[in-house]
Amino acid sequence: MSSLHVQGSYDHHASHIRCPVAAMRLGISSFTYTWAVGVPGHPPERPMDVPGLIDRAQSLGVHVLQIADNLPLHRLSPAQLDGLERLAAELKLALEVGTRGIAPPHLRTYLSLARQLKSPILRVVIDTTDHRPGEDEIVALLREVVPEFEQAGVCLAIENHDRFKARALARVIARVASDCVGICLDTANSLGAQEGPEAVLDALGPLVVNLHVKDIAIFRASHQMGFRVEGRPAGQGQLNVPWLLQVLRDLGRDVNAIVELWTPPEETLTATIAKESAWADASVAYLRTLIPD
């Protein structure tokens, strides 16, 4: 994957996206430490919380922390949110807010949180367990709230996820037609829609406002009938990270790059969490060679 032709269908809209695009910075997420935060059915004895994530960001020397739907910010008390806001400011740690679901009341709640925590984006996964809207409903729901996002100067960053092809997401954004709606590009999620990074970037590259660097390995099952997909530390899988970053930079999408991990479990949860932590360290060390910030 050394080169890529990017279609120009949505370039005009992308050139008007107001979401901040400056020098790329490296960050971590609550989905860097998914097992430590807590996977359903596998509760850690001491789940990692927001202060724990901040400690990890400090120890790794990154200046961006994305807190997403596996650690829901709306469950924090006002005092906890105020404390998070103050601590992030003291540490010069930029916060990015994430959630799941596009019901307008829910998006308004998270827009308020994004404004309080000075997050330039609200990263959103469209589907929830009980709501899987089609394209027309997605467009209608987003149109209801985008004027409020525009007024607040917060960009709605829709993550490519399993169900939608990349071009379907591009159509949604074109129909919403707001300069505060873009794409949070995940480098592995679209495999669930039978699309790899080249196809995803071809359709969505000009619309990217946030990046999830998630490296993977794809290999045949032992019985040879089918493939397995497993996460890897950044730089140790099949994702061509230098190519990915260069394509985005060539498109003028010099956006924050957030490490996410699909860490395969070990025999015990303790061992899994230890492996996840080591993978986070290795991923940041590798990406530091490409994103010095």
Order of alpha helices (4+ residues) and beta strands (2+ residues): alpha-beta-alpha-alpha-beta-alpha-beta-alpha-beta-alpha-beta-alpha-beta-alpha-beta-beta-beta-alpha-beta-alpha
